Amino acid sequence: MGNMELLASALEYVETHLEEDVRTEDVAGACFCAKSTLEKLFRCAMNISVHDYMVRRRMMKAAKLLHGNPEVSILAVALQFGYSTNESFTRAFKQVWNCNPSEFRNKSRYTELYPRRLLPQENGDEFMNNRKRVDISELYDLFVQRRGCYFVCCDIHRLMEINEISMKAGDLALITQLERLNEAAGEEDVVFRIGADEFVVLTNSKDVTYAESIAEKVRAKNGQPIVFEGKEIPLILYAGVTKLSDGVVRYNEMFNELQKTIMENKFD
C-alpha cells in the first residue's frame, strides 16, 4: 500500500469510527501498517498526530450535536463519543474549544473549527501546498444556492510565529479568529474554515458594501491580543472580499479563487 493509499485508509477509518474508543494502534492495525509508520506519515502530511486529529474530529461532531440538540444531555453526548464521564469529556472538549460544553451551547452559531481533512497530492510542491486542504463540500453546496453573493476571506498574520511560542497558542489564535468572524457576520451569513488558518464568511448578500463592512469589523480588532499563559500575543487578521463568477464554478475552482483572494490581501 502506497503512502497516499495508507493515508486515505486511515482518514476514512477515523471518520467512520469517531463514536468508538479507537486508538492510534487500532487505526494502524486496520491499515495493516506499523503504528510508527502511520504516525510519521500522518505528521508529515497533516502536521498533527493521529490521536490529536481523532480528538478534534470527535469534538467537532460532539459540538455540533450539543449546539443543535439542546434537549440532549452533555453526559449522553459524552457517552456517544466514547467518554465514560462528564469530566473526561469536558477536559477533551475544552482543549479543543477553549470552553466547557455547557458554555458552548450558549453560542449563537456553530462553525466546524476542524473540518475533515482531504488527501493531499503527492507530487512535489503541490503536496506541500495542498496538505492543509479540508472538506468544504458543505460550503460549495451553499455557494451554489447563493450564487452571486459575496465572500469575506480571512487568515492570520504570521501564525507560524504564534505556533513557535506554542501550538496551543496557535489553537487559541484560531478560536479567536473564528469568534471575531462570527461576531462580525450577520445572522444569515455562514463561516467556514477552508485551510490551516484560512476562513471565509459566505454572506447572504449581493451588496459589496455589506461584505466590506464585515471585513472592516474584523480588521478593526487587529492588534487586540490573545492571552496565553499570562502572555499577551497581538492577533492580526487579513480580510478581503470577493465574488465568484455567476457562471458554473467547480469545487476546486472555488477553493483556488478563495485562496487567491486571501493571498492578495496579505501584507507584511
N, C-alpha and C positions, 0 to 999 in steps of 0.2 A: 504494500500500500504506500503510495507516494505521500509527500508532506501535505499537499492540498486535499487529497482524499482523506487523510487522517484528521486534519482539522475539520473538514466538513462533517465527518462522522462524529467527532467529539462535540461540535456545536449542536448537531441535531440531537445527540443523546442527552446533552444537558437540557435542551429546551423541552424535551418530552418527558423529563424526569424531575422537573422543578418541585413537584409536590412530594418527593420521596427523599429519604435520608441517604443521599448519594454523595460519595466522597471521590476525591481525585483518582484513587486506585480503582474505583468502580468504573469510572469513565475510561481509564486506560485499559482495563480488562475488556470492556465492551468493544474497544477499538483494536484489541489484540496487539498492544504495544506496552513497553515498559513505562511506568509512572514517570521516571526521569526524562524519557524521550518526549512524552506528551507535554510535560511541564516546560521543558526547554523550548519546544516548538510553539507552545501557546504564548509564552512570554515574548518570543521573537515576533510573532505575527500580531498579537493582540496587546502587548505591553502590559499584561496583567496575568496573575496566576489563575489556574483553573478554579481553585477554591473561591477566590475573590470574585471571579466572574459569575460563578453559580450563586453566591450570596447576593450579589447585586441584582441579578435577574429575578431571584426569588422575591427580593424586596420590592421590585417593580410590580410584579404580579400581586403581591400582598397589598401594596399601597393602592393599587387600582381597585382591588376588591373592597378595601376599607372605605375608600372615598365614594364608591358607587353604591355601597350597600350598608347604610347606617344601621340597619336592623341586625346585622351580623356582628357578633361579639368579637373582640380582639382575640380572646382565647381560641375561638373557633377558627379564626384565620391563622393563628399560630400553629394550631394542630394540623390544619390543612397543608401547611408548608413544612411540616416535619419538626416543629419545635414543641417540646413537651410542656413548657411552662410559659406564662406571660413574660417572666423575667428574661429568659434566654431569647425569646423573640424580640422583646423590646431592645435588648442590647444590640442585636444584629440590625434591627430597623434604624436605630439611632445612629449607628456607624455609617449608614448609607444616606439617610435623610436629614441627619443633624437635628432631629426632633423625635418625640415619642409618638407612637401610633395614635394615641388619643388627640394629641396636638395636630397631627396631620389631618385628621378628619375635619378639622375646622377650616382648612384651607379652601379657598374659593374654587380652585380648579386642580386637576391632575395633569401632570406632564411626565412622560416617561423619561426620566433622567438618564437611565442606562438602557437604551433600546437594544434589541437583538443585534449582534454583530454579523456582518456579512463576510463571506470568504474573500480575502484579498487575492489579487492576481500575482502569480509567481513569475514575474518576468522583469527582473532588474529594478529600475527606478519606479516602475509602476507598482511593484509590490510594496515599496516603502510609502509611496504617495497615497495608495488606496487602502492601507492596512487598517485605517480608522473608520472605514465605511460601516454604516449601520443600516438596518432595515427601515426605510422611510416609505413603505408601501401605503401606510395609512395617510401620510401626508400627500402622496401622489393622488390617491383616490379623492381626497378633499379638494385638492387643487383642480381636478377635472370638474368638480361641481362648482368651484368658484373661479373658473377661468376668467381672466381679466382683472382679478383682484390683486392687490399689491402684497409683496413680501417685505418684511423688515429682517435683515440678515445681521448677525452679530457674532463676534468672538472676543476672546480675552487678549489683551495686550501683554505679551511676554509671559504666557502661562508657564513656560518651561522654567523660568526663574523662580516662580512660586513653587513649582514641583520640586525644585532643588532644595528649597527650605524643608519641605516635607510633602509627600504625596497626599497626606491628609489635608495639608493646607491647600493643595490643588483641588481636592474634592470639595472643600469648603468654598473655594472660589467659584466652582461650577454651580453649586447650590445657590450661591448669592447671585450669580449671573441669571439663573433661572428665575429667582424671585424678582429681580429687577424687571425682567421681561414680562412676567405675569402681572406685576403691578402697573406697568406701562400699557399693556394690551387692553383692549376693550372686551366686553363680555362675550361677544361673538367671535373674537379672534382666538386662534389656536397656536400654542407654542410647541415646537418640535426640536429635538436635538438631532442634528444631521451629521455629526462627526465628533472629533475629540473634544474641542471646545467651541464648535460651530453650532449655533442655534438659529432658528428662524421663527418669526411670527407670520403666520398666514392670516392676513386680515380678511374681513368680510366686506371690504370697501374697494371701489374703483377710483377713489379720490386720493391722489398722490399726497395732498397736503395732510390728509389724515394719517397716512403711513409715516410721513416725515415727522409728524407730531409725536408718534411713538418713539421713533429713533432719537428725537431730541430729548424726550423724557429719560431715555436710557443714558444718553451722553451726559445729561445734567448731573448724574450721580458719580461721574468719573472722578476718581481720586478719593472718594469715600472708602475707608479701609475695611477690610475684614480683620477680625481679631483671632489669631491662632496662638494658643498657649501664652497669652498675655502680650503678644507682639502684634502691632498694627502693620498690616500689609496693604498698601494702596491698591485698589482694583480699578482698572481702566478697561472699558469695553469699546471695541469698534462697533459702529452701527451704520448700515447703509440700506437703501430702499431700491427695490427692483420690481418690475412687472414682466412676466414671461409672455411669449408670443400668444396671440389669441388663436393661433392655429394648433395643429397637433404637436404636442411636446411629449417625447418619450421619457420614460423613467430616468434613464441615465442622463438625458439632456437636461432635465430639471435639476438633478443633483449638481451637474457641472456648472450650470448657469448660476445657481445659488452660491456655490463655492467661488465662482469668478467674482460675484458681487462682493463677497467678503474680502477677497484679496485686493480688490480695487479700493476698498475703504480702509485698508491698513495704513498706519502711519508709524514713524519711528519715534 
